[in-house]
């Protein structure tokens, strides 16, 4: 159904109003069920209405919702400690979204580098957010239209082209910022040699290496961080999306030497609030301690096998449970709409690519069902 709600026209919303969810299932206001293989854009990793996360939210909301960052709260401290434990290093700044986490990283890089060094080298096709600075970092010129001039200091080089990145780094460069897997550019993974080469380049040039793991973090690729899968350690990593299973939270984690902010350098009113932090702690309990991150690799192989068996799918690319079915037709948008009508939630990330980013708790039967529904959608569109 459509709506006449007085909202700004910023989304091409599908004609569905969801009213409930449980695990990997969504329910609309007409009573229809949907198999959710998008998870709110890689957000609801522990599944909809997860009992443990719901209880943590309710318990914390009944005790304390907000104090401001002038004061300490226990959930904030506990979550920072847990993230550092899972990362193996660093200090944490909490915000409300992935874009804010990346804004923090950009400011941190400039403060760390000092006067005269302000440039950030980013990848063509990369996506880092919709604020002015993160839009400038985003390597998709179509998204810049109508908002120029954008903030200066962002340089773009082809993804997976180490020589081009090396040529882009100069005496004014403060940092390199890339995604280990370009989610919004069609789910394109970095080459292992590329990320390893960026680490060597950044160290040799004396600039920060920053990984945007807003979409790939929190176990999405089968490791807590995608960079752990590659065996490459950045100086700064950002995360958001799945961290609190749907509540707004972002985090920027910087190495001890890169964490140069002093009081007054950066701030947020709502970042690190007690309720999102409690939800995040519960989400990590479910995903990490509950073994779901450890199960991603096997589920990824099963999903890739099911999708690859479809004759119209010429490639399955990605990492873990962030995969794209690359089609032999540029009709991904139509196929996605058909899938939704048949009860499968996925989305088109390129004219010929459909993204699958299901909750990490998805079961084997649901994976098989998803492939069958996807095949039905393809057949309906291409018939």
WOKANOR-V266565 format. One record per run of one state. SS is the DSSP state (H for helix, E for strand, - for the rest). FROM is the first residue (numbers start at 1). TO is the last residue. Records with the same first field share a line. If there is no record, write none. Layout:
# WOKANOR-V266565
SS=FROM-TO  FROM-TO
This chain:
# WOKANOR-V266565
-=1-17  24-24  29-32  37-38  43-47  49-50  62-73  88-90  96-97  114-118  124-131  138-140  144-153  158-161  169-172  179-180  183-187  190-191  206-207  213-225  231-235  240-240  245-249  255-273  290-295  309-312  320-321  328-331  342-343  346-346  351-352  357-363  383-383
E=18-23  25-28  33-36  48-48  91-95  119-123  154-157  173-178  181-182  188-189  208-212  236-239  250-254  313-319  322-327  344-345  347-350  353-356
H=39-42  51-61  74-87  98-113  132-137  141-143  162-168  192-205  226-230  241-244  274-289  296-308  332-341  364-382
